[in-house]
Amino acid sequence: MNVSNSKQQLFDRWAPFYDFWVPSLLYQATHRRLLEYVELPEAPNVLDISCGTGRLLNRLAAAYPRLQGTGLDFSAAMLRQARCANHHRPRLIFVQGQAAPLRFTDQQFDAVFNTFSFLHYLEPQRVLTEMYRILRPGGTFYWVDPTTDTSTGVGYVPVSPHGIRVYSPEMRQQMGTQAGFRHVKHRYLLGKNLLSIFVKV
């Protein structure tokens, strides 16, 4: 069994209880803080990569009545939870797939969100390149994850199959720039949960 399948099975098992675990409650509190920094056009088309149970997209749809949103996740069980909790049909849809390659057309979205998920990716630079491809010129990428202050710029935590990786603010900026983005700002939301905002130039 490969690493992706192992992680997918792990999240499938977590899905029925995910929204009630302490980490998930912290994620939801962080999402509320994130919305303070989100700037979208009046009728945006947005993508939430690794959307889990869809909580962030529901918050965005409530804040932007003309928003169209797509949630993408590799876990079928997470998507079942997201669809059951979808309060904004048909403006929100949830589809199964991987973060790279993304099965969307070039310049399809006004904004891409990725919260508490980038740390799982085995090919992070490839994911960033795909995000850049599907964003329209001037589109925004919102990246939220814990950060690190390690001298290497990358912290490794041996939890879940193949562990997770967290990136320093400087490393995030370097990775985003390499993918073609312009870095806009970093903002700490809760504790060491860092929001990094990038724009497609």
KACORPE-V53707 format. One line per field, one symbol per residue. ss: DSSP state (H for helix, E for strand, - for the rest). A space follows every 50 residues. Layout:
# KACORPE-V53707
ss->???
This chain:
# KACORPE-V53707
ss->--HHHHHHHHHHHHHHHHHH-HHHHHHHHHHHHHHHH-------EEEEE- ----HHHHHHHHH----EEEEEE--HHHHHHHHH-------EEEEE---- --------EEEEEEE--HHH---HHHHHHHHHHHEEEEEEEEEEEE---- ---EEEE------EEEE-HHHHHHHHHHH-EEEEEEEEEE--EEEEEEEE -
